Amino acid sequence: MEKLQNLTLRHLYFNDEKYIGIQFYPHKVVQALIKELPEPKWSKEHSMVCIKNTPQNLTAIFNKFKGVAWVNCAYFFKNRPINSHGQENGDISWMEKRKVNDGYKTCPAEYLQKLSIKKYASNTIRTYVNYFEKFINHYKDHEINALNELHIKSFLEHMVRNKCSNSALNQAVNAIKFYYEIVLDMPNRYYEIERPLKEHKLPKVLSKTEVLAIIENTTNIKHRCVVELLYSGGLRRSELLNLKVTDIDSPRMTIRVEGAKGNKDRFTLLSEKVLEGLRKYYVKWKPSNFLFESPEGGQYSATSVKRIITAAAEKARIKKLVSPHMLRHSFATHLLESGTDLRQIQILLGHNSLKTTEIYTHVATTAFNCIKNPLD
């Protein structure tokens, strides 16, 4: 019995139409059956046979090659969730308010709609829009749908020449793939676009003395509570800003974190010292909804939190470039150094995988305390 041949289906897009690309090794029977498909064409650009992408033509492929060839659809159908980290209704209102220069190509409306409908986080939407617009403006004289793999690779090479980080390159790939694979509904269209190796950088942490110095150098009770909560709860900046007054559970000494990264809720620790400060802060500032609100009302801004940390760190004469997220890293590291179980730290931080939390074992000083330096 003759061995089954292999066909691989791909998504193609040219002349403003979707096509099914068919890859196969030369074989007389397969080639004869290909000719019997509805209006097969040879794409010189993609080096494969293609037919128009319709449900009827897809069915015709399966029927025609049943028992003759195995049809590989790994690059054709969706094989994973579109968005596993959606956490909010994506905000795209800022797009309408921004000013752009004449001739600047902006994201297609359907791109923004898909990001919003899929409930991508606001920060993710901004990142995707930023990199996709960089891509399409790199080819101002080209129609978006006329761009292909060669254009994408050339753009990524341009980013490399400009010394963009591996993280930026990966974000650019994600933003570009989103348009072709999600907006145009061609799953795995650019599955083979090469990505840079993922960088494995260790988190930057502060000593306990440095954390206390930053807290002591805040200018008022509100700023002090912001810094203390970020550190003592291991909170992300976005989680702090989304805290409601009712999320502080003093009887149980916990903080409820809702809709965190990965659309997950969790509880983390509430410090007795922080609770004491929060009570003083509440009496003075009287927040109505969010725990931290701007003077005009509404949610406190991420920029304000960054300024608080930077100003306090400079006043404390800390030479490191301190960020809000560094306090979260320090929280996890200090817990590990004090003997807290790694699994418990994982729960407090809200990590999906213990492997993510294990990175703190590389910065905790307890790993080195039992090793005698050969010079000593």
C-alpha positions as CSV (number, residue, x, y, z in Angstrom):
1,M,0.0,0.0,0.0
2,E,1.4,3.4,-1.0
3,K,2.3,5.8,1.8
4,L,0.0,8.8,2.3
5,Q,1.3,12.1,0.9
6,N,1.4,15.3,2.9
7,L,-0.3,18.6,2.2
8,T,0.1,21.7,4.4
9,L,-2.5,24.5,4.3
10,R,-1.4,28.2,4.7
11,H,-3.2,31.5,4.8
12,L,-2.3,33.8,1.9
13,Y,-3.5,37.3,1.2
14,F,-3.0,39.3,-2.0
15,N,-5.0,41.4,-4.4
16,D,-7.3,42.2,-1.4
17,E,-8.5,38.6,-1.3
18,K,-7.9,35.6,1.0
19,Y,-6.4,32.4,-0.5
20,I,-5.6,28.9,0.8
21,G,-2.0,28.1,0.1
22,I,-1.2,24.5,-0.5
23,Q,2.3,23.2,0.1
24,F,3.3,19.7,-1.0
25,Y,6.2,17.6,-2.3
26,P,6.1,16.9,-6.1
27,H,4.0,13.8,-6.7
28,K,2.1,12.9,-9.8
29,V,-1.2,11.9,-8.2
30,V,-1.2,15.0,-5.9
31,Q,-0.4,17.3,-8.8
32,A,-3.2,15.8,-10.9
33,L,-5.7,16.2,-8.1
34,I,-4.5,19.8,-7.4
35,K,-5.4,20.7,-11.0
36,E,-9.0,19.4,-10.3
37,L,-9.5,22.0,-7.5
38,P,-11.5,25.1,-8.3
39,E,-9.3,27.6,-10.2
40,P,-5.9,26.7,-8.8
41,K,-3.1,29.3,-9.2
42,W,0.6,29.3,-8.7
43,S,1.9,32.1,-6.5
44,K,5.4,32.9,-7.4
45,E,5.8,35.2,-4.4
46,H,4.9,32.4,-2.0
47,S,6.1,29.5,-4.0
48,M,2.9,27.4,-3.6
49,V,-0.4,26.6,-5.3
50,C,-3.4,28.5,-4.0
51,I,-7.1,28.7,-4.4
52,K,-9.6,31.2,-3.1
53,N,-10.4,30.9,0.6
54,T,-14.0,29.9,0.8
55,P,-15.8,27.2,3.0
56,Q,-16.6,25.3,-0.3
57,N,-13.0,25.3,-1.5
58,L,-11.7,24.1,1.9
59,T,-14.2,21.3,1.9
60,A,-13.2,20.5,-1.7
61,I,-9.6,20.0,-0.6
62,F,-10.5,17.6,2.2
63,N,-12.8,15.6,-0.1
64,K,-10.3,15.5,-3.0
65,F,-7.4,14.2,-0.9
66,K,-9.2,11.9,1.4
67,G,-7.3,8.6,1.5
68,V,-4.6,10.1,-0.8
69,A,-2.8,12.7,1.4
70,W,-2.8,13.8,5.0
71,V,-3.9,17.5,5.2
72,N,-1.8,19.4,7.8
73,C,-4.0,22.2,9.2
74,A,-1.6,23.2,12.1
75,Y,-0.9,26.6,10.5
76,F,-4.5,27.2,9.3
77,F,-6.9,26.8,12.1
78,K,-6.9,28.4,15.5
79,N,-5.1,26.3,18.0
80,R,-5.0,28.5,21.1
81,P,-7.1,31.2,22.8
82,I,-6.8,34.7,21.2
83,N,-6.2,36.5,24.5
84,S,-5.5,34.7,27.8
85,H,-4.5,37.8,29.6
86,G,-7.5,40.1,29.0
87,Q,-8.3,42.0,32.2
88,E,-10.5,44.9,31.4
89,N,-12.6,46.6,28.7
90,G,-9.8,48.0,26.5
91,D,-9.8,51.8,26.4
92,I,-9.3,53.2,22.9
93,S,-10.8,56.7,23.7
94,W,-7.3,58.2,23.8
95,M,-7.0,57.5,20.1
96,E,-9.6,60.1,19.3
97,K,-7.9,62.8,21.4
98,R,-4.4,62.4,20.1
99,K,-2.9,64.7,17.5
100,V,-1.0,63.1,14.5
101,N,1.1,64.8,11.8
102,D,-0.1,65.1,8.2
103,G,0.6,61.9,6.2
104,Y,0.9,59.8,9.4
105,K,-0.9,56.4,8.8
106,T,-3.0,55.4,11.8
107,C,-4.3,52.0,12.8
108,P,-7.3,50.8,10.9
109,A,-10.6,51.1,12.8
110,E,-11.1,47.3,12.7
111,Y,-7.7,46.8,14.4
112,L,-8.8,48.9,17.4
113,Q,-12.2,47.3,17.5
114,K,-10.7,43.8,17.7
115,L,-8.4,44.9,20.5
116,S,-11.2,46.4,22.5
117,I,-13.7,43.5,21.9
118,K,-11.1,41.0,22.9
119,K,-10.7,43.0,26.2
120,Y,-7.0,43.5,25.9
121,A,-5.6,45.7,28.7
122,S,-5.2,49.4,28.0
123,N,-1.4,49.2,28.2
124,T,-1.4,46.3,25.7
125,I,-3.6,48.3,23.3
126,R,-1.2,51.2,23.5
127,T,1.8,48.9,22.9
128,Y,0.2,47.2,19.9
129,V,-1.0,50.4,18.3
130,N,2.4,52.0,18.8
131,Y,4.3,49.2,17.1
132,F,1.8,48.5,14.3
133,E,1.8,52.1,13.4
134,K,5.6,52.2,13.3
135,F,5.4,49.2,10.9
136,I,2.8,50.7,8.5
137,N,4.5,54.1,8.5
138,H,7.8,52.4,7.7
139,Y,6.1,51.6,4.4
140,K,4.1,54.7,3.8
141,D,3.9,54.1,0.1
142,H,2.5,50.6,0.5
143,E,-1.0,49.5,1.1
144,I,-1.2,47.6,4.4
145,N,-2.6,44.4,2.8
146,A,0.2,44.4,0.2
147,L,2.8,43.9,2.9
148,N,4.1,40.4,3.4
149,E,6.8,38.4,5.3
150,L,9.7,40.1,3.5
151,H,8.4,43.5,4.6
152,I,8.0,42.3,8.2
153,K,11.5,40.8,8.3
154,S,13.0,44.0,6.8
155,F,11.2,46.1,9.4
156,L,12.5,43.9,12.2
157,E,16.0,44.2,10.8
158,H,15.5,48.0,10.8
159,M,14.6,47.8,14.5
160,V,17.7,45.6,15.3
161,R,19.9,48.2,13.5
162,N,18.4,50.9,15.8
163,K,19.4,48.7,18.8
164,C,15.8,48.0,19.9
165,S,15.6,45.5,22.8
166,N,14.4,41.9,22.4
167,S,11.3,42.8,24.2
168,A,10.5,45.6,21.8
169,L,11.1,43.2,18.8
170,N,8.7,40.6,20.3
171,Q,6.1,43.2,20.9
172,A,6.4,44.4,17.3
173,V,5.9,40.8,16.1
174,N,2.8,40.4,18.3
175,A,1.3,43.7,17.0
176,I,1.9,42.8,13.4
177,K,0.6,39.3,13.7
178,F,-2.5,40.5,15.5
179,Y,-3.6,42.4,12.4
180,Y,-3.0,39.6,9.9
181,E,-4.0,36.7,12.1
182,I,-6.9,38.2,14.2
183,V,-8.2,41.2,12.3
184,L,-8.0,39.5,8.9
185,D,-8.8,36.1,10.6
186,M,-5.9,34.1,9.2
187,P,-4.6,32.1,12.1
188,N,-0.9,31.3,12.2
189,R,-0.4,33.4,9.0
190,Y,3.1,34.5,10.1
191,Y,3.8,31.5,12.3
192,E,7.4,31.2,11.0
193,I,8.5,34.8,11.6
194,E,11.6,34.5,13.7
195,R,11.6,36.0,17.1
196,P,14.7,37.0,19.2
197,L,15.7,34.9,22.1
198,K,13.9,35.8,25.3
199,E,16.0,37.9,27.6
200,H,16.4,36.4,31.1
201,K,17.2,39.4,33.2
202,L,17.3,39.3,37.0
203,P,14.9,41.6,38.9
204,K,16.4,44.7,40.4
205,V,15.7,44.9,44.2
206,L,16.3,47.3,47.1
207,S,17.5,46.4,50.5
208,K,15.2,46.8,53.5
209,T,17.1,49.8,54.6
210,E,16.6,51.5,51.2
211,V,12.9,50.7,51.2
212,L,12.5,52.3,54.7
213,A,14.5,55.3,53.6
214,I,12.2,55.8,50.6
215,I,9.1,55.6,52.9
216,E,10.6,58.1,55.4
217,N,11.4,60.6,52.6
218,T,7.8,60.8,51.3
219,T,6.2,64.2,51.7
220,N,2.8,63.5,53.1
221,I,0.6,60.7,54.4
222,K,-0.9,59.9,51.0
223,H,2.4,59.4,49.4
224,R,3.6,57.4,52.3
225,C,0.7,55.0,52.0
226,V,1.3,54.6,48.2
227,V,4.9,53.5,48.8
228,E,4.1,51.3,51.8
229,L,1.2,49.5,50.0
230,L,3.3,48.9,46.9
231,Y,6.0,47.3,49.0
232,S,4.1,45.6,51.8
233,G,1.5,44.1,49.5
234,G,3.8,43.2,46.6
235,L,1.4,45.2,44.3
236,R,1.8,46.1,40.7
237,R,1.3,49.8,40.0
238,S,-2.0,49.1,38.1
239,E,-3.3,47.0,41.0
240,L,-2.6,49.8,43.5
241,L,-4.5,52.3,41.3
242,N,-7.5,50.0,40.9
243,L,-7.8,49.4,44.6
244,K,-11.2,50.5,46.1
245,V,-11.7,51.6,49.7
246,T,-13.7,48.4,50.3
247,D,-10.7,46.2,49.2
248,I,-8.9,46.9,52.5
249,D,-10.2,44.1,54.8
250,S,-8.9,45.1,58.2
251,P,-10.6,42.3,60.2
252,R,-8.8,39.7,58.1
253,M,-5.7,41.9,57.6
254,T,-5.8,41.3,53.8
255,I,-6.0,43.3,50.6
256,R,-8.3,42.1,47.9
257,V,-6.8,42.6,44.4
258,E,-9.5,42.3,41.7
259,G,-9.0,41.8,38.0
260,A,-5.2,41.6,38.2
261,K,-2.9,40.4,35.4
262,G,-4.5,37.3,33.8
263,N,-7.9,38.5,34.8
264,K,-7.4,36.9,38.3
265,D,-8.5,38.0,41.7
266,R,-6.3,37.4,44.7
267,F,-5.6,38.3,48.3
268,T,-2.3,39.7,49.6
269,L,-1.0,40.9,53.0
270,L,-2.1,44.0,54.8
271,S,0.5,45.4,57.2
272,E,-0.5,46.7,60.6
273,K,1.7,49.7,60.1
274,V,0.1,50.4,56.7
275,L,-3.4,50.0,58.2
276,E,-2.6,52.6,60.8
277,G,-1.4,55.0,58.1
278,L,-4.4,54.3,55.9
279,R,-6.8,55.3,58.7
280,K,-5.0,58.6,59.1
281,Y,-5.0,59.1,55.3
282,Y,-8.7,58.3,55.1
283,V,-9.7,60.8,57.7
284,K,-7.7,63.5,55.9
285,W,-8.4,62.8,52.2
286,K,-11.8,61.0,52.4
287,P,-11.6,59.0,49.2
288,S,-15.1,58.1,47.9
289,N,-14.5,55.2,45.5
290,F,-10.9,54.4,44.6
291,L,-8.5,54.2,47.5
292,F,-6.2,56.8,45.9
293,E,-7.9,59.5,43.9
294,S,-6.7,62.6,42.1
295,P,-7.4,66.0,43.6
296,E,-10.0,66.6,40.8
297,G,-11.6,63.2,41.7
298,G,-11.4,59.9,39.8
299,Q,-8.6,57.4,39.7
300,Y,-5.0,58.5,40.6
301,S,-2.6,58.5,37.7
302,A,0.3,56.0,37.1
303,T,2.6,59.0,36.4
304,S,1.9,60.4,39.8
305,V,2.9,57.1,41.5
306,K,6.1,57.1,39.5
307,R,6.9,60.7,40.6
308,I,6.3,59.9,44.2
309,I,8.8,57.0,44.1
310,T,11.4,58.9,42.1
311,A,11.3,62.0,44.3
312,A,11.5,60.0,47.6
313,A,14.4,57.9,46.3
314,E,16.3,61.0,45.2
315,K,15.7,62.6,48.6
316,A,16.9,59.4,50.3
317,R,20.1,59.7,48.1
318,I,19.6,56.2,46.6
319,K,21.8,56.0,43.5
320,K,19.7,53.3,41.8
321,L,17.0,54.1,39.3
322,V,14.0,53.2,41.4
323,S,10.7,52.2,39.8
324,P,7.3,51.2,41.4
325,H,7.8,47.6,40.2
326,M,11.1,47.4,42.1
327,L,9.2,47.6,45.3
328,R,7.2,44.5,44.3
329,H,10.5,42.7,43.5
330,S,11.9,43.7,46.8
331,F,8.8,42.4,48.7
332,A,9.2,39.0,47.1
333,T,12.9,38.9,47.7
334,H,12.7,39.9,51.3
335,L,10.0,37.4,52.0
336,L,12.2,34.6,50.5
337,E,15.2,35.8,52.5
338,S,13.1,35.6,55.7
339,G,12.2,32.0,55.1
340,T,8.8,32.3,53.5
341,D,7.8,29.3,51.3
342,L,8.1,30.0,47.6
343,R,4.6,28.6,46.9
344,Q,3.2,31.2,49.4
345,I,5.1,34.0,47.7
346,Q,3.7,32.8,44.3
347,I,0.1,33.1,45.7
348,L,0.8,36.6,47.1
349,L,2.2,37.8,43.9
350,G,-0.5,36.2,41.7
351,H,1.9,34.3,39.5
352,N,0.4,31.5,37.3
353,S,3.6,29.4,37.4
354,L,6.0,28.7,40.2
355,K,8.8,29.1,37.7
356,T,8.0,32.8,37.4
357,T,8.5,33.1,41.2
358,E,11.7,31.1,41.2
359,I,13.6,34.0,39.7
360,Y,13.8,35.5,43.1
361,T,16.0,32.6,44.3
362,H,18.7,34.1,42.1
363,V,18.7,37.4,43.9
364,A,18.0,36.4,47.5
365,T,21.1,36.7,49.6
366,T,20.2,33.6,51.6
367,A,21.5,31.5,48.8
368,F,25.0,32.9,49.3
369,N,25.1,33.2,53.1
370,C,26.2,29.5,53.6
371,I,29.0,29.8,51.0
372,K,32.4,30.9,52.2
373,N,34.2,33.1,49.8
374,P,37.5,31.5,48.8
375,L,39.4,34.8,49.4
376,D,38.2,34.8,53.0
